[in-house]
Amino acid sequence: MRILGLDLGARRIGTALSDADGAIAFPHGAIDRQDRKKDLESLQALIQEEKVGHIVVGLPVHMDGRVGPEAQAAQTFARVLAETTGIPVDVLDERWTTREAERALRESSPARGRSRRREKTRRERVDALAAALILRTFLARRATETGETEER
């Protein structure tokens, strides 16, 4: 069963997919946000195309653990997504994922001039990588809870 990881942003939804065994997370891309209905339609198409059986949504809690408006919106989105798709949806604390994704991309990519197109592509890569980090954390926790190890 493939698992979809989502990093909800104001402008884009970063996406990541697991392998068929639900063991490894891969950045998939980003969906430009429009409105809730269109966002759900785009995700539904991705879910059907990739045969997703579970979803994890990043929960942007504050560094001190408080749940602010963004986290409340993510919880609502996760609930509506579960109702719309009929697929189980979990939320996962995502503190630091976007910063970690930006750092990883900075370290792996040479610095170049920033055109608008290149900057948009970079931001989409950051969003997808942040979703992959959320998904990777979810997969690792699930493996620990079920007693699985990384070796299969």
C-alpha positions as CSV (number, residue, x, y, z in Angstrom):
1,M,0.0,0.0,0.0
2,R,1.4,3.4,-1.0
3,I,1.2,6.2,1.5
4,L,0.9,9.9,0.5
5,G,2.6,12.6,2.6
6,L,1.4,16.2,2.4
7,D,3.0,19.5,3.5
8,L,0.2,22.0,3.4
9,G,1.3,25.6,2.6
10,A,-0.6,28.7,1.8
11,R,0.4,28.6,-1.9
12,R,1.3,24.9,-2.5
13,I,0.8,21.5,-1.2
14,G,4.0,19.5,-1.1
15,T,3.5,15.8,-1.9
16,A,5.5,12.7,-1.3
17,L,4.8,9.0,-1.9
18,S,6.0,5.9,-0.4
19,D,7.1,2.8,-2.3
20,A,4.5,0.0,-2.7
21,D,5.6,-1.6,0.6
22,G,5.1,1.7,2.5
23,A,8.7,1.7,3.6
24,I,10.6,4.5,1.7
25,A,9.5,8.1,1.1
26,F,10.1,9.9,-2.1
27,P,9.4,13.6,-2.9
28,H,6.7,13.7,-5.6
29,G,6.0,17.3,-6.4
30,A,3.8,20.2,-5.4
31,I,0.2,21.2,-6.2
32,D,-0.6,24.9,-6.6
33,R,-3.3,25.7,-4.1
34,Q,-6.5,27.1,-5.6
35,D,-9.5,26.6,-3.3
36,R,-10.5,23.7,-1.1
37,K,-12.7,22.0,-3.7
38,K,-10.0,22.1,-6.4
39,D,-7.3,21.1,-4.0
40,L,-9.3,18.1,-3.0
41,E,-10.0,17.2,-6.6
42,S,-6.2,17.4,-7.5
43,L,-5.4,15.2,-4.5
44,Q,-8.1,12.7,-5.3
45,A,-6.7,12.3,-8.8
46,L,-3.2,11.8,-7.4
47,I,-4.6,9.2,-4.9
48,Q,-6.4,7.3,-7.6
49,E,-3.4,7.4,-10.1
50,E,-0.9,6.3,-7.5
51,K,-3.2,3.8,-5.7
52,V,-2.7,5.5,-2.3
53,G,-4.2,3.7,0.7
54,H,-3.2,6.0,3.5
55,I,-2.4,9.7,3.9
56,V,-0.3,11.7,6.5
57,V,-0.7,15.4,6.7
58,G,2.0,17.6,8.3
59,L,0.7,19.5,11.4
60,P,2.4,22.9,11.8
61,V,2.4,23.3,15.5
62,H,4.4,26.1,17.1
63,M,7.9,25.4,18.5
64,D,6.5,25.4,22.0
65,G,3.8,22.9,21.0
66,R,0.9,25.2,20.8
67,V,-1.7,24.6,18.1
68,G,-2.3,27.8,16.2
69,P,-4.6,28.7,13.3
70,E,-2.4,26.9,10.7
71,A,-2.4,23.7,12.6
72,Q,-6.2,23.9,13.1
73,A,-6.6,24.5,9.4
74,A,-4.4,21.4,8.7
75,Q,-6.5,19.3,11.1
76,T,-9.7,20.4,9.4
77,F,-8.2,19.8,5.9
78,A,-7.1,16.3,7.1
79,R,-10.6,15.5,8.4
80,V,-12.3,16.7,5.1
81,L,-9.7,14.8,3.1
82,A,-10.5,11.6,5.0
83,E,-14.3,12.2,4.5
84,T,-13.8,12.9,0.8
85,T,-11.5,10.0,-0.1
86,G,-12.6,7.4,2.4
87,I,-8.9,6.8,3.1
88,P,-7.3,6.9,6.6
89,V,-5.6,10.2,7.2
90,D,-3.2,10.9,10.1
91,V,-1.6,14.2,11.1
92,L,2.0,14.4,12.2
93,D,3.9,17.2,14.0
94,E,6.1,18.8,11.2
95,R,8.2,21.2,13.2
96,W,11.5,21.9,11.3
97,T,10.6,19.9,8.1
98,T,10.6,23.0,5.8
99,R,13.8,24.3,7.3
100,E,15.4,20.9,7.1
101,A,14.3,20.6,3.4
102,E,15.7,24.1,2.6
103,R,19.0,23.2,4.2
104,A,19.2,19.9,2.4
105,L,18.6,21.5,-1.0
106,R,21.1,24.3,-0.3
107,E,23.7,21.7,0.5
108,S,23.0,19.6,-2.5
109,S,22.5,22.3,-5.2
110,P,25.1,24.9,-6.3
111,A,24.1,28.5,-5.9
112,R,22.9,30.1,-9.1
113,G,21.1,33.3,-10.1
114,R,17.5,33.3,-9.1
115,S,15.1,33.8,-11.9
116,R,11.3,33.7,-11.1
117,R,11.0,30.4,-12.8
118,R,14.0,28.9,-11.0
119,E,12.8,30.3,-7.6
120,K,9.3,28.7,-8.2
121,T,10.9,25.4,-9.0
122,R,13.1,25.6,-5.9
123,R,10.1,26.4,-3.7
124,E,8.2,23.4,-5.2
125,R,11.2,21.2,-4.5
126,V,11.4,22.4,-0.9
127,D,7.7,21.7,-0.5
128,A,8.0,18.2,-1.9
129,L,11.1,17.5,0.2
130,A,9.3,18.7,3.3
131,A,6.4,16.3,2.5
132,A,8.9,13.5,2.1
133,L,10.4,14.3,5.5
134,I,7.0,14.2,7.1
135,L,6.3,10.9,5.4
136,R,9.7,9.5,6.3
137,T,9.1,10.3,10.0
138,F,5.6,8.7,9.8
139,L,7.0,5.6,8.2
140,A,9.8,5.3,10.8
141,R,7.4,5.7,13.7
142,R,5.0,3.2,12.2
143,A,7.9,0.7,11.8
144,T,9.0,1.2,15.4
145,E,5.4,0.8,16.7
146,T,4.9,-2.4,14.7
147,G,8.4,-3.8,15.6
148,E,9.6,-3.7,12.0
149,T,13.2,-2.8,11.2
150,E,14.6,-0.9,8.2
151,E,16.0,-4.2,6.9
152,R,13.4,-6.2,5.1
